[in-house]
Amino acid sequence: MKNKTNHTLTPSEIVIELDKYIIGQTDAKRAVAIALRNRWRRQQVAENLREEIMPNNIILIGPTGVGKTEIARRLAKLAEAPFVKVEASKFTEVGYVGRDVESMIRDLVDYAVTLVKSEMTLQVQEKAENLAEEKILDILIPPVRRAAATETSENDDNNEAIQNKKTREWMREKLKNGELDKKLIEFDVNVQNGLGMQVLGPFGIDDLGINFQEIMGNIMPKKKKKRKTSISEARTIITQEEAQKLIDMEMVQKEAIERVENSGIIFIDEIDKVAGGGKGSGPDVSREGVQRDLLPIVEGSNVNTKYGVVKTDHILFIASGAFHVSKPSDLIPELQGRFPIRVELKSLTQDDFIKILTTPENALLKQYNALLETEGVKLEFTTDGIREIARIASEVNEQVENIGARRLHTILTTLLDETLFNVPDKLPTSTIKINAKFVKHKLDSIVKDRDLSKFIL
């Protein structure tokens, strides 16, 4: 791949990156790749027109386990963008109030603040480590305090200061080399004030747009307590404290809000659960209520958060649903208009399962191999063994319930159950071969018994 930052990847390069983790679903990958590239294009447009360019929100339609969530999650990681996943159905629960829909924006801002804070911590890490080193040296060899000024005492002070400096440098070398890591040291650490406050009524602190913890933290004096640990652990604790002091939290919050507004991604799962059938009574009223509360956020509105007001106009919304019972046209027209791009994801075939098991960088077989290698055991999956696992997964999906690639998890867990249980207690053979015969022996009886397979697979 060309030497580019993640922000300037072309759509074809984005698809190549997504291919490393998700099998098939080319149409969906193309749609999200274009949406991501459009965000970069928008940033290059003249400012007067930039505000007018709205994101093309997407609805991913397809059964469970075909890669809808994974596409959105990997896209956000690729874009290094703030990302949250919410279930639309949670907004229809008992006790639901419309204001709760805004919580997705607050969650997104919280995530962005954490993201920016960790980036800024890395930038000041070296300086924080140096400050921590000085603090530890101050504890080990306290600096010389000057006495009242007389000629004799001044000479003594100078000699002592020179000697102190030499000892300090000698100790610094030992500290850098890790020779003092196990030595115990006592030092002061900051203790956070526990604010056990109950907020009454339907409003939360976030609804008021107040960072209550920060306000109280500034009012209440910081407590310190003595702590005794090894120098190695003390260095980590003091470095963290020094890094926090070096970070400008105002800048962090400003940058986080800017990222949310311009590159935030919200994945709304199970959108089909709030698509009513148009009956106009019962639970459909509640569903339509959720859609009407979602509408202003997707359209663009201002949401109060504890870090400031966030404009949602340019956040990218990716919705998904199986749409078995309802269809996208059952959503209220205004909301449909806010999701102009519809992509249907295909059900996974037996060949797709074979690729899912072996091709991605995080493939299931690689994961199980890595787990058992910790016990000194290697799993060897033969070609016919892999094909048999894929065949069984495909067959069970057809007979019981189609849960897509998630079926592979249940199949592999059942297949390797005995191996995973027995390996630590027995003298393990270095390699366990898993071929078609092994798979049939373990799973055939369960697959053939329809009632049993419903419970186990």
C-alpha positions in Angstrom: 0.0 0.0 0.0 1.2 3.6 -0.8 2.6 5.6 2.0 -0.6 7.4 3.1 -2.3 8.3 6.4 -5.6 6.5 7.1 -7.4 9.8 6.5 -6.5 10.0 2.8 -7.0 6.4 1.7 -8.8 6.0 -1.7 -12.1 4.0 -1.8 -10.3 1.1 -3.4 -7.6 1.1 -0.7 -10.3 1.2 2.0 -12.0 -1.9 0.4 -8.6 -3.7 0.4 -8.2 -2.9 4.1 -11.7 -4.1 4.9 -11.1 -7.3 2.9 -8.4 -8.3 5.4 -11.2 -8.8 8.1 -14.5 -9.2 6.2 -15.3 -11.8 3.6 -17.5 -10.8 0.6 -20.1 -8.1 0.9 -18.4 -6.0 -1.8 -21.4 -3.6 -2.3 -21.5 -2.7 1.4 -17.7 -2.2 1.5 -17.9 0.1 -1.6 -20.7 2.2 0.0 -18.9 2.8 3.3 -15.6 3.4 1.4 -17.2 6.2 -0.7 -18.9 7.6 2.5 -15.5 7.8 4.2 -13.7 9.3 1.2 -16.5 11.9 0.9 -15.7 13.1 4.4 -12.1 13.8 3.4 -13.3 15.5 0.2 -15.7 17.7 2.2 -12.8 19.0 4.3 -11.0 20.2 1.1 -14.1 22.1 -0.1 -14.3 25.9 0.4 -15.7 26.8 3.8 -18.9 28.5 2.6 -20.0 25.3 0.8 -18.5 22.8 3.3 -21.3 23.4 5.8 -23.9 22.6 3.1 -22.5 19.1 2.2 -24.3 16.5 4.3 -23.1 13.0 4.9 -24.9 10.2 2.9 -26.1 8.0 5.7 -26.3 4.3 5.0 -28.8 1.5 5.8 -27.2 -2.0 5.7 -29.9 -4.6 5.1 -29.2 -8.3 5.8 -29.5 -11.2 8.2 -27.5 -11.4 11.4 -23.9 -12.5 11.3 -23.0 -11.4 7.8 -20.6 -8.6 8.8 -22.8 -5.4 9.1 -21.4 -4.4 12.5 -17.9 -5.5 11.6 -17.8 -3.3 8.5 -18.8 -0.2 10.5 -16.4 -1.0 13.3 -13.4 -1.6 11.0 -14.3 1.5 9.0 -14.1 3.6 12.1 -10.8 2.1 13.1 -9.4 2.7 9.7 -10.5 6.3 9.8 -9.2 6.7 13.3 -12.6 8.3 14.0 -14.8 8.3 17.2 -17.3 5.4 16.9 -20.1 4.1 19.0 -22.6 1.3 18.4 -26.2 1.6 19.8 -29.2 -0.7 19.6 -32.3 1.1 18.4 -34.5 -1.4 20.2 -33.2 -0.2 23.6 -35.0 3.1 23.1 -38.4 1.3 23.1 -37.9 -0.2 26.5 -40.1 0.5 29.5 -39.3 3.9 31.1 -38.0 5.2 27.8 -38.0 9.0 27.4 -37.1 10.8 24.2 -34.2 12.5 25.7 -32.4 9.2 26.0 -31.8 9.1 22.3 -29.3 11.9 22.8 -27.2 9.6 24.9 -25.6 8.2 21.8 -24.0 11.6 21.1 -22.8 11.8 24.7 -21.3 8.4 24.4 -19.6 9.4 21.2 -18.1 12.5 22.8 -16.9 10.5 25.8 -15.2 8.1 23.5 -13.6 11.0 21.5 -12.2 12.6 24.7 -10.6 9.3 25.7 -9.2 8.9 22.2 -7.7 12.4 22.1 -6.4 12.2 25.7 -4.6 8.9 24.9 -3.0 10.5 21.8 -1.9 13.6 23.8 -0.6 11.3 26.6 1.7 9.6 24.0 3.0 13.0 22.9 4.0 14.0 26.5 5.1 10.5 27.5 8.8 11.2 27.3 8.7 14.5 29.2 6.5 12.8 31.9 9.0 9.9 32.2 11.8 12.5 32.7 9.8 14.3 35.4 9.0 11.0 37.1 12.6 10.1 37.1 13.5 13.5 38.8 10.8 12.9 41.4 12.2 9.4 42.3 15.7 10.8 42.5 14.5 13.6 44.8 13.1 10.9 47.1 16.2 8.7 46.9 18.7 11.6 47.2 17.0 14.8 48.5 18.6 17.9 46.9 20.9 20.1 49.1 19.3 22.9 51.0 21.4 26.0 51.3 22.3 27.2 54.8 22.5 30.9 56.0 25.1 32.7 53.9 28.6 32.8 55.5 31.8 32.3 53.5 32.6 29.0 55.3 29.1 27.6 54.9 29.0 28.7 51.3 32.1 26.7 50.5 30.6 23.7 52.4 27.4 24.1 50.5 29.2 24.2 47.1 31.1 21.0 48.0 28.0 19.3 49.2 26.1 20.3 46.1 28.8 19.0 43.8 28.9 15.7 45.7 25.1 15.5 45.7 25.1 16.1 41.9 27.7 13.3 41.4 25.7 10.9 43.5 22.5 11.8 41.8 24.0 11.2 38.3 25.4 7.8 39.5 22.0 6.9 40.9 20.3 8.1 37.6 22.4 5.6 35.6 21.4 2.8 37.9 17.8 3.9 37.6 17.9 4.0 33.8 19.5 0.5 33.7 16.8 -1.0 35.8 19.1 -1.9 38.7 16.9 -0.3 41.2 13.5 -1.6 39.9 12.9 -4.0 42.8 13.9 -1.5 45.5 10.9 -0.2 47.6 10.1 3.5 47.7 7.6 5.6 49.6 5.9 8.5 47.8 2.8 10.6 47.8 -0.1 9.9 45.3 -3.1 12.0 44.5 -6.5 10.5 45.6 -9.7 11.4 43.8 -12.5 12.7 45.9 -15.4 10.2 45.9 -18.5 12.3 44.9 -21.3 10.0 46.0 -24.1 12.3 44.8 -27.5 11.2 43.7 -29.2 13.2 41.0 -33.0 13.2 41.4 -35.6 13.5 38.7 -35.5 12.5 35.0 -32.6 14.8 34.2 -29.0 13.5 34.4 -26.0 15.7 34.9 -25.1 15.3 31.2 -28.5 16.7 30.2 -27.6 19.9 31.9 -24.3 20.1 29.9 -22.2 20.3 33.1 -19.0 18.4 33.8 -19.8 18.1 37.4 -16.8 16.0 38.3 -14.4 18.6 36.9 -16.2 21.4 38.8 -16.1 19.6 42.1 -12.5 18.5 41.5 -11.5 22.1 41.2 -13.4 23.2 44.3 -12.4 20.3 46.6 -8.7 20.2 47.6 -6.8 17.2 46.2 -6.0 14.6 48.8 -2.7 12.9 49.0 -1.8 9.6 50.5 1.4 7.7 51.2 2.1 4.7 49.0 5.0 2.2 49.2 5.8 0.2 46.0 8.8 -1.0 44.0 10.6 1.8 42.0 9.4 0.1 38.8 5.7 0.5 39.7 6.3 3.9 41.3 7.8 5.1 38.0 4.6 4.1 36.1 2.3 5.7 38.7 4.2 9.0 38.8 4.6 9.1 35.0 0.8 8.9 34.7 0.3 11.7 37.2 2.9 13.9 35.5 1.3 13.2 32.0 -2.1 14.3 33.3 -0.6 17.6 34.5 1.0 18.2 31.1 -2.2 17.6 29.1 -4.4 20.7 28.5 -7.9 19.3 29.1 -9.5 22.3 27.5 -7.6 21.5 24.2 -8.5 17.8 24.6 -12.2 18.6 24.9 -12.1 21.1 22.0 -10.3 18.7 19.7 -12.7 15.8 20.7 -15.8 17.9 19.9 -14.3 18.9 16.6 -13.6 15.2 15.7 -17.1 14.1 16.7 -18.7 16.8 14.6 -16.6 16.2 11.5 -15.6 12.5 11.6 -17.8 10.8 14.2 -19.5 7.6 13.2 -22.6 6.2 14.9 -23.8 2.7 14.1 -27.5 2.2 14.9 -28.2 -1.6 15.0 -31.6 -3.2 14.9 -33.2 -0.2 13.2 -35.8 -2.6 11.8 -37.1 -3.2 15.3 -38.4 0.4 15.4 -39.9 0.3 12.0 -43.7 -0.1 12.6 -46.1 -1.8 10.4 -48.3 1.3 10.2 -51.1 0.0 12.5 -51.1 3.2 14.5 -51.6 1.6 17.9 -49.9 -0.5 20.6 -46.1 -0.9 20.4 -46.0 0.7 16.9 -46.7 4.1 18.5 -43.7 3.7 20.8 -41.6 2.6 17.7 -42.7 5.6 15.7 -41.9 7.8 18.8 -38.3 6.5 18.7 -38.0 7.3 15.0 -39.3 10.8 15.6 -36.7 11.3 18.4 -33.9 9.9 16.2 -34.9 12.2 13.4 -33.6 15.6 14.7 -30.3 14.0 15.7 -29.8 12.4 12.2 -31.0 15.6 10.5 -28.7 17.8 12.5 -29.3 19.4 15.9 -27.3 20.7 18.9 -26.9 18.3 21.8 -25.7 19.3 25.3 -22.8 17.2 26.7 -20.7 17.7 29.7 -17.8 18.9 27.4 -19.9 21.4 25.5 -22.5 21.7 22.8 -22.1 19.3 19.8 -23.6 19.8 16.4 -24.7 16.5 14.8 -25.1 17.8 11.2 -22.0 16.0 9.8 -21.9 12.9 11.9 -22.1 9.8 9.7 -24.9 7.4 10.7 -24.8 3.8 9.5 -28.0 1.9 10.4 -28.5 -1.8 10.0 -31.3 -4.4 10.4 -32.4 -7.8 9.2 -35.8 -6.4 7.9 -37.3 -9.9 8.0 -40.7 -8.7 9.2 -40.6 -5.0 8.3 -38.9 -3.2 5.4 -37.0 0.1 5.1 -40.2 1.7 3.6 -41.9 1.1 7.0 -39.7 3.7 8.5 -41.3 7.2 8.7 -40.7 9.1 5.4 -38.6 11.8 7.0 -36.2 9.2 8.5 -36.0 7.3 5.2 -34.9 10.5 3.5 -32.1 10.8 5.9 -30.7 7.4 4.9 -30.4 7.7 1.1 -28.0 4.8 0.6 -29.4 1.3 1.0 -27.1 -1.8 0.6 -28.3 -5.4 0.9 -25.8 -7.8 2.3 -25.9 -11.4 1.1 -26.3 -14.5 3.2 -23.1 -16.4 3.6 -22.5 -19.6 1.6 -20.4 -22.7 2.4 -17.5 -21.2 0.4 -17.7 -18.0 2.4 -17.5 -20.0 5.6 -14.3 -21.6 4.4 -12.8 -18.2 3.7 -14.0 -16.8 7.1 -12.3 -19.7 8.9 -8.9 -19.2 7.1 -8.4 -15.9 5.3 -8.9 -12.9 7.6 -6.1 -11.7 9.8 -8.2 -12.5 12.9 -9.6 -15.8 11.4 -11.2 -18.2 14.0 -8.8 -21.0 13.3 -5.8 -18.7 13.9 -7.4 -17.6 17.2 -7.9 -21.2 18.4 -4.4 -22.1 17.3 -2.9 -19.1 19.2 -4.9 -20.1 22.3 -3.6 -23.7 22.3 -0.1 -22.7 21.5 0.1 -21.2 25.0 -0.2 -24.8 26.2 2.5 -26.1 23.7 -0.1 -27.6 21.4 -0.5 -27.0 17.7 -3.8 -27.5 15.9 -3.5 -28.7 12.3 -6.7 -28.2 10.3 -6.7 -30.2 7.1 -8.5 -28.9 4.0 -11.2 -31.6 4.2 -11.6 -30.8 7.9 -12.2 -27.1 7.2 -14.6 -27.9 4.4 -16.6 -30.2 6.7 -16.8 -27.5 9.4 -18.1 -25.1 6.8 -20.6 -27.6 5.5 -22.0 -28.4 8.9 -22.3 -24.6 9.8 -24.1 -24.0 6.5 -26.5 -27.0 7.1 -27.3 -26.0 10.6 -28.0 -22.4 9.5 -30.5 -23.7 7.0 -32.2 -26.2 9.3 -32.3 -24.3 12.6 -31.9 -20.5 12.3 -29.6 -18.5 10.1 -27.2 -16.7 12.4 -24.5 -16.3 9.7 -20.8 -16.5 10.7 -21.7 -16.6 14.4 -22.6 -20.3 13.8 -18.9 -21.0 13.3 -18.3 -20.0 16.9 -20.8 -22.6 18.2 -19.5 -25.3 15.9 -15.9 -24.8 16.8 -16.6 -24.5 20.5 -18.4 -27.9 20.4 -15.8 -29.5 18.2 -12.8 -28.5 20.4 -14.6 -28.8 23.7 -12.8 -32.0 24.8 -9.4 -30.7 23.5 -9.7 -27.4 25.3 -10.7 -29.2 28.5 -8.1 -32.0 28.6 -5.0 -30.4 27.2 -3.7 -28.8 30.5 -4.0 -32.1 32.4 -2.5 -34.5 29.9 1.0 -34.7 28.5 0.1 -32.9 25.3 1.1 -34.3 21.9 2.8 -31.5 20.0 0.2 -31.5 17.1 -3.6 -32.4 17.0 -4.8 -33.1 13.5 -8.4 -32.0 12.8 -9.6 -33.7 9.6 -13.1 -34.5 8.2 -13.2 -37.8 10.1 -12.4 -36.0 13.4 -15.2 -33.4 12.7 -17.8 -36.0 11.7 -17.0 -38.1 14.7 -17.6 -35.2 17.1 -20.5 -33.5 15.4 -22.5 -35.9 13.2 -24.8 -37.2 15.9 -25.7 -33.7 17.1 -26.3 -32.4 13.5 -28.6 -35.4 12.7 -30.7 -34.9 15.9 -32.7 -31.8 14.9 -33.9 -31.2 18.5 -30.5 -31.5 20.0 -28.8 -29.3 17.4 -31.3 -26.5 18.2 -29.9 -26.5 21.8 -26.2 -27.2 21.2 -25.4 -25.7 17.8 
